[in-house]
Amino acid sequence: MVGCFACAADTLSTHPTHSVHNNNNNNNNSSRRRTFDLREALHLLRASRGPMQLKQVHANIIRTHPHQPDAVLLTNLIRLYSSHHAIDYAHRVFLHIPNPPTFAWNLIIRAHSLNASPRQAILLYNLMTLRAVPPDKFTFPFVLKACSLCSAIDKGQEVHARALKSGRSKDIFVQNTLMHLYFTCGDPLSGRKVFDEMNFRSVISWTALIAGYAACGELEAARDVFERTRVRNVVTWTAMINACASNGRPDEAFELFWQMRAEGVEPNEYTIVGLLGACAELGSLNLGEWVHNLVRKNGLELSVFVGTALIDMYSKCGSLEDALCVFEGMRVKGLATWNSMITGLGVHGRGREVIALFREMERGDVRPDKLTFIGVLSACVRAGLLEEGLWYFHYMRKRYGIEPGVEHFGCVIELLGRAGMLDDAHEILKSLEDGSLDDVDELLHESLNRWELVPLMMRGGKVNHSMQMRGQSYEWEVG
């Protein structure tokens, strides 16, 4: 454990004002080390403003109490490391808790669920069960949340059954999370059954039902529930507005917004995101600018969510310069923000700027994901950047371990086809025929027809099979 924080501990004594005295005062180092009692250690942990400060305090705690870990300190460390998205450190701390109680298990399961590692959260729950640690009413919502994130409905049903056996299934937090699980996994009947069996329904319960139906594309059912909801707060209104905006009814989304304002309910940032999505759907730049002005007028913060939605809206409505202005003005940018700006630039054919932005993103220690590389590769296709596109196709796997999916292969086939490199396209097609990807027919149809490559590849004899795609038969023989 000490080794994990050696580098953090060293940073405590490398401040420039200390370095002058280090050579002459080595003998006094041990007497100058701080000794933390529990109260002071907790105060310093909670006052830490970032992961580096947290690691420094942690390192000093280890120095002064190397063999007596305190359970209160360790659980606080798990919570704080998780809040700074340092999930690896949180997990290492958890491993050093002797016989962790249910509370500690809940903390680490929740930490993994909130930090994009839901499968690890489920594995920890399995381990907790094997060690016969009893779950409580907080355990089940955290695990069910993890099941929702990775669409593990079978595991979710198993957790549901255990909640029933333990008498926790009637807890409102468990029931709300169960509804979310079933709707997320495409089982609205089970989700509605959980709702109907609830003894008490909060505003959150009604909102979860509305959002669940919308996620399953059942907009009429969502609207029916919304109209029957007696108490509506901004979250309820926002759920219905977002449901309309994301299901092809942008006009209805704005009608709901005017009704919401008439009833004296003020929008929050998530309402704004829904409205901006409706503007993008309508392609109305004027309406989008009005919503942007509403953000300024209401004093709403340009958060990651609002800023990203603004970038997406401006890009889709044809005002790329406004999108760039918003992007540059954001103090905090999430991965979705970078992806949205990369996609916007790419759609407008500015491939070189996409590559420059991607490099800036890497310099800022933001780790790209599959969507990032879809944006980069699509930009290379539109800008005709063959060499760069092929380089990034291999780079995503070599540098980040991201296996290419259907969209990535589709971009590469288009790049090669446009450049007339049919032999190389043929090699990729052969790898797809071997079953390395699902939905190959869909990919081939879109990629080949988009650039009118079918006649070229037929004349070149670059495919040695017969394939049925959307009722069309393409037959080639090796030439």
N, C-alpha and C positions, 0 to 999 in steps of 0.2 A: 504493500500500500504506500509506504514512504517513497518507493521508487517512482510511483506514478506521479508524484508531486515534487520530485527533486528539482525539476527546472523551475517550478513555481516558487519553491522555497528559496532558490538562489536569487530570484529577482528581488527579494526583499532587501538584499544587501548590495545591489548593483546600482543604486542611485548615484549620480555624479558627486553629490555632496559627501557621500560616504567613502568613495573610492580612494581619496587622498589619505584617509586615516587607516585603511585596511591593512597596509603592510606593517604599520607600527603597533597596531592594536590587536593583532591576532590572539594574543594571550588573554585579552579581556573579553573575547567574543562570548564565551559561555556565561559570563556574569551579566552581559548586557541583553541576553535573550529574554523576551517577555514571557511570563507565565500567565496563562489565561485561566480564570475560573469559569464555571459554566455560564454564569450570568453575562460576563464580559464577552465570552466567545459567542454567545447567542446574539448579543447586541452588534458585534462586529460583522457577523454573518448577515444579519438582516440589513445592515447599513451598506453592504457591498453593492457597488453600482454596475458591476459587470463580471463576466466569468474570470478575468485575470485577478481582480481584487478578491473574488471568492476563493480562488485557488491559493492566493497568498495567505489569507486567513486560515484556510484549511491546512496549509503546510505548517504554519506555526502551531496549530492545535496538535498536529501529529508530533512535532518536535517536543512539545511539553507534556503530552499524554500519549506516548507511543504504544503503551500496553494496556491502556484503560479507556477504550472507546466508549463514549456515552451514547446511549440509545437516542436521547433527545437531540443531541448534536447531529448524529448520523441521519436521522429522519429529516431534520431541517436541511441538511446538506443535499439530500435527495430532492427535496422540494425545490430548493434554490437552483441547483444544477439543471433541473428540468425546466425551470422558468427561463433559464438562459440557453435552452436548447442544447445543453452539454449532456446529452443522454448517456454517452459512454461513461462519463465520470459518475453520473447518478447511479448507473448500474454497478460500477466498481464499489461505490460506497455501500450499496445494498448488500453486496456479497460479503462485506465485513461486519454485518450485524449478526451476532450469534442468536440462533433461534428466533428469526424475525417474527414479530406478532402480526396479526391480521392487518393492523394499521399500516405497517411498513410494506406489506405485500400490496395493499391498495395503492399506496403512493407510487411504487415502481411500475405497477400495471398501468395506472393512470398516466405516468410519465411517458411510457412507451406509446400509449394510445394517442397522446397529444403531440408526439414528436415523430410521426410518420413511420412508426415501427409496430403496427398493430399485431402482426404475426408473433413478434417477440412477446407482446402483452399476453396473447393467448397461451403461448408456451409457458410463461411464468404462472399463469392461472392453473395450467395442467400440473406444474411442479408443486404449486401450493396444495392442490388436491391430493397429490401423491404423498405429501408430507402430513396429510391429515390436519391441515390448518383450517379451522372453520371460517367460512366466508361470512360477511355481514351484509347489511342492506346497501353499503357503498360498493362492495366488491362487484356485485352483479351489474350495475350500470356501467362500470368501467370496462368490464369484460365484454358486455354486449355492444358497447361503443366500438371496441376493437373488432368485433365480429362484423359490424356494419361496415367499417372501413375497408375490410378485405372481402366483403360479400360472402362471409362464411356462415351461410344460413343453417347448415347442419350442426355446426358447433353452437350457434346461437340457440337452436332448438334444444340442444343438450343442456345449455346453461339455463334456459327457461324451465326445463323439467326439474333441474336441481333447485331452482328458486321456488318452484311449487312444493317440492318435498320439504324444504327448509322453512316454509311458511313466509317467505319474503316476497312472493309474487304479487301480493296486494299493495306493496309499497308503491306510492305514486311515481317515484323516480324510476323504479324498476319498470313499471308499466309504460311510462313515457318512452323509455329507452327501447323497450320491446317493440312498441309501435314503430319507432324509427327503423329498427332492424328489419322488420318484415316489409315495410314499404320500400326501404332501400334495396332489398333483395328481390323486389318484384312480386311480393305476396300480399296484395292489398286485403284479401279476405281475412288472413290471420291478423293483420294489423287492425282492421276494423273490429274483429272479435275481441282483441285486447281492450280496445276503447269501450265497446259495449259492456264489458264485464267490470269496468272500473266503478267503484263505489263513490269516488269523488273525482271530479274532473276540474283541473285548473285551467287557466288561460293557456298555459303551455301545452296542455293535453289537446285542447281544441286546435291550437296552432299546428301541433305535430300532425294532427289528422289532415288538416288542410294542405300542409306542405307534402305530406305523404301521398295523397291523391294526385297532387300536381306532379310529383316526381314520377308517378306511374302513368302520366298522361291522361288521367281521368279528371279533366278540368270541370266538367259539369258537377261531378260529385263534390269536388273541392268547393265550388261556389255554393252548392246547397248547404254544406256544413258551415261555411262562412256566414250565410244569411241566418242560420239558426243559432249562431254564437251570440249569447246574451251580452257578454262583456268583451269588448274589443279594445285592445291597447295597440300601440304602434307596431308591436311584433306581429299581432294578428293581421292587421292591415297590410303590413309589408309582405307577409307570407302570401296573401292573395294577390297583391300587386306583382310580386315576382312570379307567381304561378301564371298569370296572364302574359307577362312579358316574355317568359321562356316557353310558352306554348302557342305562339303565333297570334296573340291577341293584344298587341301593343296599345291600340286605341282604348280597349277596355281597362288596361292598366292605368292609363291617365284618368279615365272616368272615375275609377276607384280612388285615385289620389285626390281629385277635386272633392269627392264625397268625404274623404278622410279629413281634409282641411276644413270643410264646412262643419264637421263635428268637433272641431277644436283639437284635433290630434296633430302634433307636430312631427315631421319626418325625422328619422335618424339616418345614419350613414348607409344602412342596408336598404332603406327605402330609396335613397338616392341611387344606389347601385341598380336596383330594379328599374327605376325610371330611365336611367342611362341605357340599360339593355333594351328598353322599349324604343328609345330614340334610335339606337343602332338598327333595330329591326325595321323601323319606319324609314331609315335613311334620312332623317330630318336634322340637318345641321342647326337650323334656327332653334328648334325645340331643345336640342342638346345644349346649345349655348345658354338657353333660358334656365335649364336645370343647373348648369355650372354657375350661373349668377345666383341661383337660389342657394347653392352651397356657400358662396361668399356672403350673401345677405344674412343667412341664418348663423353665420359664424361657425359652420361645421369644419372640423379639421380635415385637411387633405391627407387622409389616412391612406394606407396601402390599398385598401379595398376601393375607396372612392377614386383615388388617383389612377389605379389600374383600369377601373371602369371608364373613366374619362378618356384615357389613352385609347382604349378599345373603341369607344364611341366616335372620337374624332377621326381615328384611322378609317373606320368603316363608312363614315360620312364624308370622306374625301379631304379632310383638313389635317394633313400630316404635320404641318408646321405647328398647329395648335397641340397636337399630340406630343410632339417633341418638347414644346414649351412646358406642358404639364409634367412630362418625364423629368426634365431638368430641374423643375421646381420642387420635386419631391425630396424631402430630407431622408426619408426611409423608403427603401424599395425592396419589395419581396421578389421571389423568383417569378411569380405570376406577372409582376410589373415588367421585368426584363423580357419575359416571353412575349407579352403583349406588344411591347415596342419593337422587338425583333420581327414579329409577325407583321406588324403594320408597315414597317419599312420594306419588308420582303414583298408584300402584296403590291406595293407601289414601285417595284422594280429597282429598289436601291440596295442591290446586293452587296456592294463594297461597304456601304455604311453598316449593313447588318454584321459583316465580319468584324469591322472595327468595334461595333458595340459589343459583340460577343467577347472580344479580347478584353475590353474594358470590364465586362462582367466577371471574367476570370480573375483579373487583377484585383477586383474587389472581394475575392474569396467567396463568390456565389457559385454554388455547384449547379451546373445545368442538369436538366432531366431530358426525358425522351421528347417532350414537347418543344424544348429549346432547339434540339437538333432537327426536328421536323421543320421548325421555322427557318433555321439556317439553310438546310438543304433545299427547301422550297424557294428561298430567296436566290440560291445559286441557280436553280432551274430557270427562274424568271429572268435572271440577269445573264444567263448563258455562261456561268462561271464553272466550266467543266472541271478543271484541275482542282479548284478550291472545294467544289462539292465532293469529289472523290476523296480528297484528303480528309475532310471532316467526317465523311462516312466511316472511314477506318479509325479516325481519331476518337470518336465517341465510344468505340469498343475498347481501344487500346488504353486510353487515358482514364475513362470513367467506368469501364465495364458495363456499358449500356448495350444490350443486344438489340440490333435493328429489328424494327417491326414492319408491318405491311406498308405504312406510309413512308418509312425510310427507304425501303427497297423500291417503292414506286417512284420516288424522286430520282434515285440513281438510274433506274431504267429510262426515265424520261431524259435525263442528262445525256446518257450514252446514245439513246435513239436520236436525239436532236443533232448529236455530233456525228452520226453515221457509224458509230462504233458497234456494229451489230454482233461481232464476235464476243465482245465483252458483255453485251446485254444477254447474249445466248447463255453465257456461263452463269449469270445470275438466274436466268429463267430455269436452268437445269437444277440449281440448288433449291429453287422453290418447288419444282416437280418432285424433289425427294422428300417433301413434306416438312420442310423447316419452318413453314408458316401456315397459319390458318387463313381462310378467305383468299386463297391464291387466285381463284377465278375472278373475284371482284377486282383484285389488284391488276391482273393482266388486262382485263377489259378496260378499266379506266386509264391505265398508263399507256397501253398500246393505241387505243383509239384517240386519246387526247392529242397525241402528236402524229396521228395517222401513220403509225409504225407497222400496222398489219401488212399493208401491201409491200413495204420495204422488206420485212422479214420473210414474207412469202417468196419474194423474188430472190432473196439471198439464201433461202433454204436454211434458216438458222434454228429451227425448232423441229425436233424429231418425234412429235407426238400429235395426237388428235385430241382437242379439248373442246368441251361444250361450255360456252359462257353466255348466260342470259339468252339461251335459245339460239345462239350463233355457233357455227362449227368452223374452227380454224384448223386446217390440216397443212402441215409442212413436212417435208422430208429433208434429211441432211444432204446438202449439196456437195 
